[in-house]
Amino acid sequence: MLANYIKEAGKEYKKLRLLIPIGVLRSEKDYDKAVKVLDAILDEIGDDESHILTDLAETLSFFIEAYDKKHFQIPKSNPRKILRYLMNEHGLKQSDLPEIGSQGVVSELLIGKREFNARQISKLVKRFHVPADLFI
């Protein structure tokens, strides 16, 4: 009896996987589709944490995060180099980070003349979706 349930679940999972790339993401195409689908699900859910699709969003997020960790690793480095790396990856200039401070403040952070403060770290974490310990 369990074998029949498993066989039926496999058929249904195959159908679901055609619509939503839930499972290990093996290619950039799978990754891009997963991100697109997750964005659509999050738009649908809004602030409703009890929405029926919340578990699906969390599961999809898990697979996206696993792909990110494997393919988009931020190099271990000092905070200045990390910020410079993130700016390069996002095509940003010093003046594109007003939440951190003026262009002069960002310049001083990048050359090591100034240390990152808690407010700046918090803003960088929110902007780039990275762990705070990268800037400490």
CNS distance restraints for C-alpha pairs under 8 A (distance, minus, plus):
assign (resid   1 and name CA) (resid   5 and name CA) 6.64 0.50 0.50
assign (resid   2 and name CA) (resid   6 and name CA) 6.20 0.50 0.50
assign (resid   3 and name CA) (resid   7 and name CA) 6.14 0.50 0.50
assign (resid   4 and name CA) (resid   8 and name CA) 6.13 0.50 0.50
assign (resid   5 and name CA) (resid   9 and name CA) 5.94 0.50 0.50
assign (resid   6 and name CA) (resid  10 and name CA) 6.09 0.50 0.50
assign (resid   7 and name CA) (resid  11 and name CA) 6.55 0.50 0.50
assign (resid   8 and name CA) (resid  12 and name CA) 6.34 0.50 0.50
assign (resid   9 and name CA) (resid  13 and name CA) 5.90 0.50 0.50
assign (resid  10 and name CA) (resid  14 and name CA) 6.15 0.50 0.50
assign (resid  11 and name CA) (resid  15 and name CA) 6.55 0.50 0.50
assign (resid  12 and name CA) (resid  16 and name CA) 6.22 0.50 0.50
assign (resid  13 and name CA) (resid  17 and name CA) 5.94 0.50 0.50
assign (resid  14 and name CA) (resid  18 and name CA) 6.54 0.50 0.50
assign (resid  15 and name CA) (resid  19 and name CA) 7.02 0.50 0.50
assign (resid  16 and name CA) (resid  20 and name CA) 5.94 0.50 0.50
assign (resid  16 and name CA) (resid  21 and name CA) 7.95 0.50 0.50
assign (resid  16 and name CA) (resid  22 and name CA) 7.95 0.50 0.50
assign (resid  17 and name CA) (resid  21 and name CA) 5.09 0.50 0.50
assign (resid  17 and name CA) (resid  22 and name CA) 5.92 0.50 0.50
assign (resid  17 and name CA) (resid  23 and name CA) 7.89 0.50 0.50
assign (resid  20 and name CA) (resid  33 and name CA) 7.84 0.50 0.50
assign (resid  20 and name CA) (resid  34 and name CA) 6.84 0.50 0.50
assign (resid  20 and name CA) (resid  37 and name CA) 6.75 0.50 0.50
assign (resid  21 and name CA) (resid  25 and name CA) 7.27 0.50 0.50
assign (resid  21 and name CA) (resid  30 and name CA) 6.38 0.50 0.50
assign (resid  21 and name CA) (resid  33 and name CA) 6.93 0.50 0.50
assign (resid  21 and name CA) (resid  34 and name CA) 5.57 0.50 0.50
assign (resid  21 and name CA) (resid  60 and name CA) 7.79 0.50 0.50
assign (resid  22 and name CA) (resid  34 and name CA) 7.52 0.50 0.50
assign (resid  22 and name CA) (resid  59 and name CA) 7.44 0.50 0.50
assign (resid  22 and name CA) (resid  60 and name CA) 5.83 0.50 0.50
assign (resid  22 and name CA) (resid  63 and name CA) 7.34 0.50 0.50
assign (resid  23 and name CA) (resid  60 and name CA) 7.64 0.50 0.50
assign (resid  23 and name CA) (resid  63 and name CA) 6.40 0.50 0.50
assign (resid  24 and name CA) (resid  63 and name CA) 5.97 0.50 0.50
assign (resid  25 and name CA) (resid  30 and name CA) 5.52 0.50 0.50
assign (resid  25 and name CA) (resid  31 and name CA) 5.85 0.50 0.50
assign (resid  25 and name CA) (resid  63 and name CA) 6.56 0.50 0.50
assign (resid  25 and name CA) (resid  64 and name CA) 7.30 0.50 0.50
assign (resid  25 and name CA) (resid  67 and name CA) 6.42 0.50 0.50
assign (resid  26 and name CA) (resid  30 and name CA) 6.49 0.50 0.50
assign (resid  26 and name CA) (resid  31 and name CA) 7.66 0.50 0.50
assign (resid  27 and name CA) (resid  31 and name CA) 6.27 0.50 0.50
assign (resid  28 and name CA) (resid  32 and name CA) 6.01 0.50 0.50
assign (resid  29 and name CA) (resid  33 and name CA) 6.19 0.50 0.50
assign (resid  30 and name CA) (resid  34 and name CA) 6.06 0.50 0.50
assign (resid  31 and name CA) (resid  35 and name CA) 6.22 0.50 0.50
assign (resid  31 and name CA) (resid  64 and name CA) 6.59 0.50 0.50
assign (resid  31 and name CA) (resid  67 and name CA) 7.30 0.50 0.50
assign (resid  32 and name CA) (resid  36 and name CA) 6.19 0.50 0.50
assign (resid  33 and name CA) (resid  37 and name CA) 6.06 0.50 0.50
assign (resid  34 and name CA) (resid  38 and name CA) 5.97 0.50 0.50
assign (resid  34 and name CA) (resid  60 and name CA) 6.95 0.50 0.50
assign (resid  34 and name CA) (resid  64 and name CA) 6.96 0.50 0.50
assign (resid  35 and name CA) (resid  39 and name CA) 6.12 0.50 0.50
assign (resid  35 and name CA) (resid  64 and name CA) 7.12 0.50 0.50
assign (resid  36 and name CA) (resid  40 and name CA) 6.39 0.50 0.50
assign (resid  37 and name CA) (resid  41 and name CA) 6.16 0.50 0.50
assign (resid  38 and name CA) (resid  42 and name CA) 6.05 0.50 0.50
assign (resid  38 and name CA) (resid  57 and name CA) 6.06 0.50 0.50
assign (resid  38 and name CA) (resid  60 and name CA) 6.73 0.50 0.50
assign (resid  38 and name CA) (resid  61 and name CA) 7.34 0.50 0.50
assign (resid  39 and name CA) (resid  43 and name CA) 6.16 0.50 0.50
assign (resid  40 and name CA) (resid  44 and name CA) 6.29 0.50 0.50
assign (resid  41 and name CA) (resid  45 and name CA) 6.12 0.50 0.50
assign (resid  41 and name CA) (resid  53 and name CA) 7.04 0.50 0.50
assign (resid  41 and name CA) (resid  57 and name CA) 6.55 0.50 0.50
assign (resid  42 and name CA) (resid  46 and name CA) 5.90 0.50 0.50
assign (resid  42 and name CA) (resid  57 and name CA) 7.06 0.50 0.50
assign (resid  45 and name CA) (resid  49 and name CA) 7.39 0.50 0.50
assign (resid  45 and name CA) (resid  51 and name CA) 6.02 0.50 0.50
assign (resid  45 and name CA) (resid  53 and name CA) 6.91 0.50 0.50
assign (resid  45 and name CA) (resid  54 and name CA) 7.02 0.50 0.50
assign (resid  49 and name CA) (resid  54 and name CA) 6.41 0.50 0.50
assign (resid  50 and name CA) (resid  54 and name CA) 6.80 0.50 0.50
assign (resid  53 and name CA) (resid  57 and name CA) 6.21 0.50 0.50
assign (resid  54 and name CA) (resid  58 and name CA) 6.25 0.50 0.50
assign (resid  55 and name CA) (resid  59 and name CA) 6.11 0.50 0.50
assign (resid  56 and name CA) (resid  60 and name CA) 6.06 0.50 0.50
assign (resid  57 and name CA) (resid  61 and name CA) 6.03 0.50 0.50
assign (resid  58 and name CA) (resid  62 and name CA) 6.29 0.50 0.50
assign (resid  59 and name CA) (resid  63 and name CA) 6.75 0.50 0.50
assign (resid  60 and name CA) (resid  64 and name CA) 6.27 0.50 0.50
assign (resid  61 and name CA) (resid  65 and name CA) 5.98 0.50 0.50
assign (resid  62 and name CA) (resid  66 and name CA) 6.25 0.50 0.50
assign (resid  63 and name CA) (resid  67 and name CA) 6.28 0.50 0.50
assign (resid  64 and name CA) (resid  68 and name CA) 6.14 0.50 0.50
assign (resid  65 and name CA) (resid  69 and name CA) 6.16 0.50 0.50
assign (resid  66 and name CA) (resid  70 and name CA) 6.34 0.50 0.50
assign (resid  67 and name CA) (resid  71 and name CA) 5.98 0.50 0.50
assign (resid  67 and name CA) (resid  72 and name CA) 7.80 0.50 0.50
assign (resid  68 and name CA) (resid  72 and name CA) 5.05 0.50 0.50
assign (resid  68 and name CA) (resid  73 and name CA) 7.08 0.50 0.50
assign (resid  69 and name CA) (resid  73 and name CA) 5.64 0.50 0.50
assign (resid  74 and name CA) (resid  82 and name CA) 7.63 0.50 0.50
assign (resid  75 and name CA) (resid  82 and name CA) 7.51 0.50 0.50
assign (resid  76 and name CA) (resid  82 and name CA) 7.94 0.50 0.50
assign (resid  77 and name CA) (resid  81 and name CA) 6.18 0.50 0.50
assign (resid  77 and name CA) (resid  82 and name CA) 6.25 0.50 0.50
assign (resid  77 and name CA) (resid 134 and name CA) 7.93 0.50 0.50
assign (resid  78 and name CA) (resid  82 and name CA) 6.24 0.50 0.50
assign (resid  78 and name CA) (resid 134 and name CA) 7.45 0.50 0.50
assign (resid  78 and name CA) (resid 135 and name CA) 7.31 0.50 0.50
assign (resid  79 and name CA) (resid  83 and name CA) 6.13 0.50 0.50
assign (resid  79 and name CA) (resid 134 and name CA) 5.98 0.50 0.50
assign (resid  79 and name CA) (resid 135 and name CA) 4.43 0.50 0.50
assign (resid  79 and name CA) (resid 136 and name CA) 6.70 0.50 0.50
assign (resid  80 and name CA) (resid  84 and name CA) 6.21 0.50 0.50
assign (resid  80 and name CA) (resid 109 and name CA) 6.48 0.50 0.50
assign (resid  80 and name CA) (resid 110 and name CA) 4.92 0.50 0.50
assign (resid  80 and name CA) (resid 111 and name CA) 7.09 0.50 0.50
assign (resid  80 and name CA) (resid 112 and name CA) 6.85 0.50 0.50
assign (resid  80 and name CA) (resid 135 and name CA) 7.78 0.50 0.50
assign (resid  81 and name CA) (resid  85 and name CA) 5.98 0.50 0.50
assign (resid  81 and name CA) (resid 110 and name CA) 7.40 0.50 0.50
assign (resid  82 and name CA) (resid  86 and name CA) 6.16 0.50 0.50
assign (resid  82 and name CA) (resid 134 and name CA) 7.09 0.50 0.50
assign (resid  82 and name CA) (resid 135 and name CA) 7.55 0.50 0.50
assign (resid  83 and name CA) (resid  87 and name CA) 6.06 0.50 0.50
assign (resid  83 and name CA) (resid 110 and name CA) 7.35 0.50 0.50
assign (resid  84 and name CA) (resid  88 and name CA) 6.16 0.50 0.50
assign (resid  84 and name CA) (resid 110 and name CA) 6.95 0.50 0.50
assign (resid  85 and name CA) (resid  89 and name CA) 6.13 0.50 0.50
assign (resid  86 and name CA) (resid  90 and name CA) 6.16 0.50 0.50
assign (resid  86 and name CA) (resid 128 and name CA) 7.57 0.50 0.50
assign (resid  87 and name CA) (resid  91 and name CA) 5.81 0.50 0.50
assign (resid  87 and name CA) (resid  92 and name CA) 4.77 0.50 0.50
assign (resid  87 and name CA) (resid  93 and name CA) 6.82 0.50 0.50
assign (resid  88 and name CA) (resid  92 and name CA) 6.22 0.50 0.50
assign (resid  92 and name CA) (resid  96 and name CA) 5.78 0.50 0.50
assign (resid  92 and name CA) (resid  97 and name CA) 7.85 0.50 0.50
assign (resid  93 and name CA) (resid  97 and name CA) 7.52 0.50 0.50
assign (resid  94 and name CA) (resid 103 and name CA) 5.19 0.50 0.50
assign (resid  94 and name CA) (resid 106 and name CA) 5.83 0.50 0.50
assign (resid  94 and name CA) (resid 107 and name CA) 6.70 0.50 0.50
assign (resid  95 and name CA) (resid 102 and name CA) 6.78 0.50 0.50
assign (resid  95 and name CA) (resid 103 and name CA) 4.75 0.50 0.50
assign (resid  95 and name CA) (resid 106 and name CA) 7.88 0.50 0.50
assign (resid  97 and name CA) (resid 101 and name CA) 6.85 0.50 0.50
assign (resid  97 and name CA) (resid 102 and name CA) 7.64 0.50 0.50
assign (resid  97 and name CA) (resid 103 and name CA) 7.60 0.50 0.50
assign (resid  97 and name CA) (resid 106 and name CA) 7.52 0.50 0.50
assign (resid  98 and name CA) (resid 102 and name CA) 5.78 0.50 0.50
assign (resid  98 and name CA) (resid 103 and name CA) 7.44 0.50 0.50
assign (resid  99 and name CA) (resid 120 and name CA) 7.48 0.50 0.50
assign (resid  99 and name CA) (resid 123 and name CA) 6.64 0.50 0.50
assign (resid 100 and name CA) (resid 105 and name CA) 7.67 0.50 0.50
assign (resid 100 and name CA) (resid 106 and name CA) 6.88 0.50 0.50
assign (resid 100 and name CA) (resid 119 and name CA) 7.94 0.50 0.50
assign (resid 100 and name CA) (resid 120 and name CA) 5.13 0.50 0.50
assign (resid 100 and name CA) (resid 123 and name CA) 6.80 0.50 0.50
assign (resid 100 and name CA) (resid 124 and name CA) 7.56 0.50 0.50
assign (resid 101 and name CA) (resid 105 and name CA) 5.41 0.50 0.50
assign (resid 101 and name CA) (resid 106 and name CA) 6.26 0.50 0.50
assign (resid 102 and name CA) (resid 106 and name CA) 6.37 0.50 0.50
assign (resid 103 and name CA) (resid 107 and name CA) 6.10 0.50 0.50
assign (resid 104 and name CA) (resid 108 and name CA) 6.22 0.50 0.50
assign (resid 105 and name CA) (resid 109 and name CA) 6.26 0.50 0.50
assign (resid 105 and name CA) (resid 114 and name CA) 7.75 0.50 0.50
assign (resid 106 and name CA) (resid 110 and name CA) 6.19 0.50 0.50
assign (resid 107 and name CA) (resid 111 and name CA) 6.33 0.50 0.50
assign (resid 108 and name CA) (resid 112 and name CA) 6.01 0.50 0.50
assign (resid 108 and name CA) (resid 113 and name CA) 4.88 0.50 0.50
assign (resid 108 and name CA) (resid 114 and name CA) 5.35 0.50 0.50
assign (resid 109 and name CA) (resid 113 and name CA) 6.07 0.50 0.50
assign (resid 109 and name CA) (resid 114 and name CA) 4.93 0.50 0.50
assign (resid 109 and name CA) (resid 115 and name CA) 6.13 0.50 0.50
assign (resid 109 and name CA) (resid 116 and name CA) 6.74 0.50 0.50
assign (resid 116 and name CA) (resid 120 and name CA) 6.14 0.50 0.50
assign (resid 116 and name CA) (resid 121 and name CA) 6.41 0.50 0.50
assign (resid 116 and name CA) (resid 135 and name CA) 6.95 0.50 0.50
assign (resid 116 and name CA) (resid 136 and name CA) 7.50 0.50 0.50
assign (resid 117 and name CA) (resid 121 and name CA) 6.21 0.50 0.50
assign (resid 118 and name CA) (resid 122 and name CA) 6.10 0.50 0.50
assign (resid 119 and name CA) (resid 123 and name CA) 6.28 0.50 0.50
assign (resid 120 and name CA) (resid 124 and name CA) 6.16 0.50 0.50
assign (resid 121 and name CA) (resid 125 and name CA) 6.09 0.50 0.50
assign (resid 121 and name CA) (resid 132 and name CA) 6.31 0.50 0.50
assign (resid 121 and name CA) (resid 135 and name CA) 6.33 0.50 0.50
assign (resid 122 and name CA) (resid 126 and name CA) 6.34 0.50 0.50
assign (resid 122 and name CA) (resid 132 and name CA) 7.06 0.50 0.50
assign (resid 123 and name CA) (resid 127 and name CA) 6.09 0.50 0.50
assign (resid 124 and name CA) (resid 128 and name CA) 5.91 0.50 0.50
assign (resid 124 and name CA) (resid 129 and name CA) 7.73 0.50 0.50
assign (resid 124 and name CA) (resid 130 and name CA) 7.79 0.50 0.50
assign (resid 125 and name CA) (resid 129 and name CA) 5.19 0.50 0.50
assign (resid 125 and name CA) (resid 130 and name CA) 5.13 0.50 0.50
assign (resid 125 and name CA) (resid 131 and name CA) 6.15 0.50 0.50
assign (resid 125 and name CA) (resid 132 and name CA) 5.80 0.50 0.50
assign (resid 126 and name CA) (resid 130 and name CA) 7.50 0.50 0.50
assign (resid 130 and name CA) (resid 134 and name CA) 7.57 0.50 0.50
assign (resid 132 and name CA) (resid 136 and name CA) 6.96 0.50 0.50
